[in-house]
Amino acid sequence: MLYLELALQGLVNGSMYAVVAVGLTLIYGLLRILHVAHAGLFTLGAYTTVLLTNALGSLALGTAVSMLVVGLCGMVIYRLLYEPLLEQPPYVALIASIGLFISMEEGYRILFGPYGNSFSSAWLTARISLGPFNMAAADFAMLLGAVVLLVFLAALMSRTRLGMAWRATVTDAAMARSFGVDTIKVRYGIFFMASAFAAAAGSLVAVLNNLVEPTMGSVPSYKSLAIIVLGGLGNVGGTLLAALLLGVIEAFGTIYTGAYLDRDAIAFVFLIAVLMFRPEGLFTAK
């Protein structure tokens, strides 16, 4: 039973990592940019959801508005920060993104204070039973929300014009343009979707921890960068598998290596090991 509970907890954590990291993968696949400021949008989504939910009394409405607002913010970031830098070496956009992320963290500290905000809802402390499992309602909400989002993403990328245009642009942008794909609209659409997913992930983590603070995006951002490397840069399916695998490894690692390694350090030990033996990622064909 212990192993099943650890596996379930690993899937809960891995699903959160997947929702965060998939946006980074979509953007990297399209522009070859490591969008570190994605973590700042994750935090913005969490703050927006908490504030709106407490004001309106509806978590679903708060999350939906948060995804819309943060998605639009992602489009603005692309237009003002990344678009002027597309002709520059990739490290220029990376440095700009890191600077924006740090600025966003400090902005949240100034606007909302350093101590964090919480939901006023009492249901977050409830527990539910699923057969032999007894889990927190917040954990169940995290897992269910992540599954819904990832299924929606799969349908979007496989059955819509935006998804097909993204795949065509990633494969060969010039060829895609010659067949009538508007790559500018694709970039804006992908930034909106990736940013909305960051907001959703921030909302789920806010529900899970019942706490939103200015620096809450730091650890997920570093782990997300590790995950997209593990999954193979630009590989959406590999990113999802790597996120779930990392979540499970962390859950079991806390039992067997907790005396030596912090849970957050396990991700980077795993990353170092993979980079030593398979630098192209776990789920990319050699």
Secondary structure by P-SEA (a helix, b strand, c coil): caaaaaaaaaaaaaaaaaaaaaaaaaaaaaccccccaaaaaaaaaaaaaaaaaaacccaaaaaaaaaaaaaaaaaaaaaccccccccccaaaaaaaaaaaaaaaaaaaaaaccccccccccccccbbbbcccbbbbaaaaaaaaaaaaaaaaaaaaacccaaaaaaaaaaacaaaaaaaccaaaaaaaaaaaaaaaaaaaaaaaaaaaccccccccaaaaaaaaaaaaaaaccccaaaaaaaaaaaaaaaaaaaacccccccccaaaaaaaaaaaacccccccccc
